[in-house]
Every structure is written in structure tokens, then in C-alpha cells.
Amino acid sequence: AWASAAALGVRTLERRWAAAFGEPPKRWLQSVRVEEARRLLERGSDGWEAITGRCGYSDPASFRELFERRVGKTPGSYRRQGRP
């Protein structure tokens, strides 16, 4: 959808995006979503399912796996640690 909106081919968008931001669009978006989840875990009391939805995911289990891969902790242990 982003490539279409920018009137670019998918591969051209991916190349230009990676050159500008240092990573492909999908990975960049995942990073943004994980950072938002971290912020919500640090400052709020919403459950993981609500946080998952607010971050643009529909499957809490798959987002939990992504979060754990990126952060190195489960969402629950991240929340318990408090602010970094």
C-alpha cells in the first residue's frame, strides 16, 4: 500500500526506505510498534491484548513473540522491571 501511495514499485520503495532509515519498511514498522508497546507497558495498566490492538496487531501471541525477540524479555517481565 505504501509503494502504491508513493507511486513506486515495491522493490524501489524498499531500497529507498532502507537507504533513508537503515532498515526495510516492514522491520521499521515493527520497531515502531514494539517501541509503542514498551511505552504502553511502562506507563499504563492495559492488558497485553489491548496493547496489541493499539499497536496495530490482531494476534497477541505473534506480537508477544516479536516483542520478546526484539526486547529480550516477555511483555510481563518487561512491565515488572519498571522503567528502564
C-alpha positions as CSV (number, residue, x, y, z in Angstrom):
1,A,0.0,0.0,0.0
2,W,2.9,2.4,0.8
3,A,4.5,1.7,-2.6
4,S,1.3,2.4,-4.4
5,A,0.6,5.6,-2.5
6,A,4.1,6.8,-3.3
7,A,3.7,5.7,-7.0
8,L,6.7,3.4,-6.7
9,G,7.3,-0.2,-7.2
10,V,7.6,-2.3,-4.1
11,R,11.3,-3.0,-4.6
12,T,12.1,0.6,-5.3
13,L,10.3,1.7,-2.1
14,E,12.1,-1.0,-0.1
15,R,15.5,0.1,-1.5
16,R,14.9,3.8,-0.9
17,W,13.4,3.2,2.6
18,A,16.4,1.1,3.7
19,A,18.7,3.8,2.4
20,A,16.9,6.5,4.3
21,F,16.1,4.7,7.6
22,G,18.7,1.9,7.7
23,E,16.2,-1.0,7.5
24,P,13.3,-2.3,5.3
25,P,9.9,-0.8,5.8
26,K,8.4,-3.9,7.4
27,R,11.2,-4.0,10.0
28,W,11.0,-0.3,10.6
29,L,7.2,-0.6,11.2
30,Q,7.8,-3.5,13.6
31,S,10.3,-1.4,15.5
32,V,7.9,1.5,15.8
33,R,5.2,-0.9,17.1
34,V,7.5,-2.6,19.6
35,E,8.6,0.8,20.9
36,E,5.0,1.9,21.4
37,A,4.3,-1.4,23.2
38,R,7.2,-0.7,25.5
39,R,5.9,2.8,26.2
40,L,2.4,1.5,27.0
41,L,3.8,-1.2,29.3
42,E,5.9,1.3,31.2
43,R,3.2,3.9,31.6
44,G,-0.1,2.2,31.6
45,S,-2.0,-0.7,33.1
46,D,-3.7,-2.1,29.9
47,G,-3.5,-5.8,29.4
48,W,-1.4,-7.3,26.6
49,E,-4.4,-7.9,24.3
50,A,-5.4,-4.2,24.5
51,I,-1.8,-3.1,23.9
52,T,-1.6,-5.5,20.9
53,G,-4.6,-3.9,19.3
54,R,-3.4,-0.3,20.0
55,C,-0.1,-1.2,18.3
56,G,-1.8,-2.4,15.1
57,Y,-1.7,-6.2,15.6
58,S,-4.6,-8.6,15.9
59,D,-2.8,-11.6,17.3
60,P,-1.4,-11.1,20.8
61,A,0.7,-14.3,20.6
62,S,2.6,-13.4,17.4
63,F,3.2,-9.8,18.7
64,R,4.4,-11.3,22.0
65,E,7.0,-13.4,20.0
66,L,8.1,-10.3,18.1
67,F,8.3,-8.3,21.3
68,E,10.4,-10.9,23.0
69,R,12.8,-11.3,20.0
70,R,13.3,-7.5,19.8
71,V,13.4,-6.7,23.6
72,G,14.8,-9.9,25.0
73,K,12.0,-10.1,27.6
74,T,8.4,-11.1,27.7
75,P,5.9,-8.2,27.9
76,G,5.1,-9.3,31.5
77,S,8.7,-9.3,32.7
78,Y,9.3,-6.0,30.9
79,R,6.4,-4.5,32.7
80,R,7.6,-5.9,36.1
81,Q,11.0,-4.4,35.6
82,G,9.5,-0.9,35.5
83,R,11.1,1.9,33.6
84,P,14.5,1.2,32.1
